[in-house]
Amino acid sequence: MKKIILTLLSLTLFTGSVMAQEQDGSRDYKKWMVRLRGVGVVPQETATIGIIGGDVDIHNYFIPELDFTYFFTKNIAAELILGTTKHNVNTTSSNLTAVGLPSDVDVDLGSVWLLPPTLLAQYHFYAGESFKPYIGAGVNYTIFHNVKSGDMINNVSYENKVGYAFQLGIDIALNDRFFINLDAKKIFVKTDVTVDASNLAGGPLDIPADVKIDPLLLGVGIGMRF
């Protein structure tokens, strides 16, 4: 997987370099943009949970997001997105009769922070002087950190994973340098989760789960070209 990602990134950079060299000497665009967005993170979660069954519920969150965009040509760019989110997590309708509890229980798994740096290749359109829609696709690597287990279980761990991302957005110029940004992204994130519930069983009890988070990110912000 790492070789695939490195190959994709190398091809993106090489293609952008070649296309930039094909342009004539005139430059009627700025090569860098930076944006600061407020983003609502809405997980589209599903899970397959071993032993106890049930599903997963991951709460929505609102975050600031920073991104940097470099233009290889007037239309083709690469964007690096940085942001981190905190989510409260619990199972829903799990069967805990094996440890003397009801058959329909929501298990508090505590909270976890996600850091999913995302690199996107973009194509920017021009709709008049003020409106610039764009589309993008790329990869992300989600890092799970600052895990805090809930009161009901002993511990929970998440495996870092590679995923994919798609993007639609528009920049609306305020002047030659500043603009308003509207942006929507779909990030495909999954992880292998292991819940240590030994405190419930009176002995070793690891509960595995395959979790898809797949958040939808809806953002609005302001940006600057330079």
For each residue, the residues with C-beta under 8 A, 3 or more apart:
1: 4 5 162
2: 5 6
3: 6 7
4: 1 7 8
5: 1 2 8 9 139 162
6: 2 3 9 10
7: 3 4 10 11
8: 4 5 11 12 139
9: 5 6 12 13 119
10: 6 7 13 14
11: 7 8 14 15
12: 8 9 15 16 78 121
13: 9 10 16 17 78
14: 10 11 17 18
15: 11 12 18 19 72 76
16: 12 13 19 20 72 73 76 78
17: 13 14 20 21 72
18: 14 15 21 22
19: 15 16 22 23 72 73 76
20: 16 17 23 72 73
21: 17 18
22: 18 19
23: 19 20 73 74
24:
25:
26:
27: 31
28: 74
29: 71 74
30: 33 71 225 226
31: 27 70 71
32: 68 69 70 71 225 226
33: 30 68 69 71 77 171 223 224 225 226
34: 66 67 68 69 223 224 226
35: 66 67 69 181 183 221 222 223 224
36: 64 65 66 221 222 223
37: 64 65 66 67 181 183 219 220 221
38: 62 63 64 65 219 220 221
39: 62 63 64 65 83 183 217 218 219
40: 60 61 62 217 218 219
41: 60 61 62 63 85 87 215 216 217
42: 60 215 216 217 218
43: 58 59 60 87 213 214 215 216
44: 212 213 214 215 216
45: 55 56 57 58 211 212 213 214
46: 55 56 211 212 214
47: 54 55 56 91 193 209 210 211 212
48: 209 210
49: 52 53 54 55 56 91 94 207 208 209
50: 207 208 209
51: 98 205 207 208
52: 49 91 94 95 96 98 107 207
53: 49 93 94 95
54: 47 49 91 92 93 94 95 105 107
55: 45 46 47 49 91 92 93
56: 45 46 47 49 89 90 91 92 209 211
57: 45 89 90 91 92 106
58: 43 45 87 88 89 213
59: 43 87 88 89
60: 40 41 42 43
61: 40 41 85 86 87
62: 38 39 40 41
63: 38 39 41 83 84 85
64: 36 37 38 39 83
65: 36 37 38 39 81 82 83 217 219 221
66: 34 35 36 37 81 82 83
67: 34 35 37 79 80 81 82
68: 32 33 34 79 80
69: 32 33 34 35 77 78 79 80 122
70: 31 32 77 78 79
71: 29 30 31 32 33 74 76 77 124
72: 15 16 17 19 20 76 77 78
73: 16 19 20 23 76
74: 23 28 29 71 124
75: 123 124 125
76: 15 16 19 71 72 73 121 122 123 124
77: 33 69 70 71 72 121 122 124 134
78: 12 13 16 69 70 72 119 120 121 122
79: 67 68 69 70 119 120 122 136 138 167
80: 67 68 69 117 118 119 120
81: 65 66 67 117 118 119 120 185
82: 65 66 67 117
83: 39 63 64 65 66 115 116
84: 63 113 114 115
85: 41 61 63 113 114 215
86: 61 111 112 113 114 146
87: 41 43 58 59 61 111 112 113 114
88: 58 59 110 111
89: 56 57 58 59 109 110 111 112 156
90: 56 57 106 107 108 109 150
91: 47 49 52 54 55 56 57 94 105 106 107 109
92: 54 55 56 57 106
93: 53 54 55 104 105 106
94: 49 52 53 54 91 104 105 106 107
95: 52 53 54 98 103 104 105
96: 52 99 100 101 102 103 105 107 200
97: 100 101 102 103
98: 51 52 95 201
99: 96 197 200 201
100: 96 97
101: 96 97 105 200
102: 96 97 105
103: 95 96 97
104: 93 94 95
105: 54 91 93 94 95 96 101 102
106: 57 90 91 92 93 94
107: 52 54 90 91 94 96 150 152 153 195
108: 90 150 151 152 153
109: 89 90 91 149 150 153 156 195
110: 88 89 147 148 149 150 153 156
111: 86 87 88 89 146 147 148
112: 86 87 89 144 145 146 147 148 156 158
113: 84 85 86 87 144 145 146 147
114: 84 85 86 87 142 143 144 189 213
115: 83 84 142 143 145
116: 83 140 141 142 143 163 187 189
117: 80 81 82 140 141 143
118: 80 81 138 139 140 165 185 187
119: 9 78 79 80 81 138 139 140
120: 78 79 80 81 136 137 138 165 167
121: 12 76 77 78 136 137 138
122: 69 76 77 78 79 134 135 136 167
123: 75 76 134 135 136
124: 71 74 75 76 77 132 133 134
125: 75 132 133 134
126: 131 132
127: 131 132 133
128: 131
129: 173
130: 172 173
131: 126 127 128 170 171 172 173
132: 124 125 126 127 170 171 172 173 179
133: 124 125 127 168 169 170
134: 77 122 123 124 125 167 168 169 170 171
135: 122 123 167 168
136: 79 120 121 122 123 165 166 167 168 169
137: 120 121 164 165 166 167
138: 79 118 119 120 121 164 165 167
139: 5 8 118 119 162 163 164 165
140: 116 117 118 119 162 163 164 165 187 189
141: 116 117 160 161 162 163
142: 114 115 116 160 161 162 163 189 191 213
143: 114 115 116 117 160
144: 112 113 114 147 158 159 160 191
145: 112 113 115
146: 86 111 112 113
147: 110 111 112 113 144 156 157 158
148: 110 111 112
149: 109 110 153 154 155 156
150: 90 107 108 109 110 153 156
151: 108
152: 107 108 200
153: 107 108 109 110 149 150 156 195 196 197 199 200
154: 149 196 197 198 199
155: 149 195 196
156: 89 109 110 112 147 149 150 153 193 194 195 196
157: 147 193 194 196
158: 112 144 147 191 192 193
159: 144 191 192 193
160: 141 142 143 144 191
161: 141 142 189 190 191 192
162: 1 5 139 140 141 142
163: 116 139 140 141 142 187 188 189 190
164: 137 138 139 140 187 188
165: 118 120 136 137 138 139 140 185 186 187 188
166: 136 137 185 186
167: 79 120 122 134 135 136 137 138 183 184 185 186
168: 133 134 135 136 183 184 185
169: 133 134 136 181 182 183 184
170: 131 132 133 134 181 182
171: 33 131 132 134 179 180 181 223
172: 130 131 132 179 180 181 182
173: 129 130 131 132 176 178 179
174: 178 179 180
175: 178
176: 173 225
177: 224 225 226
178: 173 174 175 222 223 224 225
179: 132 171 172 173 174 222 223 224 225
180: 171 172 174 220 221 222 223
181: 35 37 169 170 171 172 219 220 221 222 223
182: 169 170 172 219 220
183: 35 37 39 167 168 169 217 218 219 220 221
184: 167 168 169 216 217 218 219
185: 81 118 165 166 167 168 216 217 219
186: 165 166 167 214 215 216 217
187: 116 118 140 163 164 165 214 215 217
188: 163 164 165 212 214
189: 114 116 140 142 161 163 212 213 214 215
190: 161 163 210 211 212 213 214
191: 142 144 158 159 160 161 211 213
192: 158 159 161 208 209 210 211
193: 47 156 157 158 159 208 209 210 211
194: 156 157 206 207 208 209
195: 107 109 153 155 156 206 207 208 209
196: 153 154 155 156 157 205 206
197: 99 153 154 200 201 205 206 207
198: 154 201 202 203 204 205 206
199: 153 154
200: 96 99 101 152 153 197 205
201: 98 99 197 198 204 205
202: 198
203: 198
204: 198 201
205: 51 196 197 198 200 201
206: 194 195 196 197 198
207: 49 50 51 52 194 195 197
208: 49 50 51 192 193 194 195
209: 47 48 49 50 56 192 193 194 195
210: 47 48 190 192 193
211: 45 46 47 56 190 191 192 193
212: 44 45 46 47 188 189 190
213: 43 44 45 58 114 142 189 190 191
214: 43 44 45 46 186 187 188 189 190
215: 41 42 43 44 85 186 187 189
216: 41 42 43 44 184 185 186
217: 39 40 41 42 65 183 184 185 186 187
218: 39 40 42 183 184
219: 37 38 39 40 65 181 182 183 184 185
220: 37 38 180 181 182 183
221: 35 36 37 38 65 180 181 183
222: 35 36 178 179 180 181
223: 33 34 35 36 171 178 179 180 181
224: 33 34 35 177 178 179
225: 30 32 33 176 177 178 179
226: 30 32 33 34 177
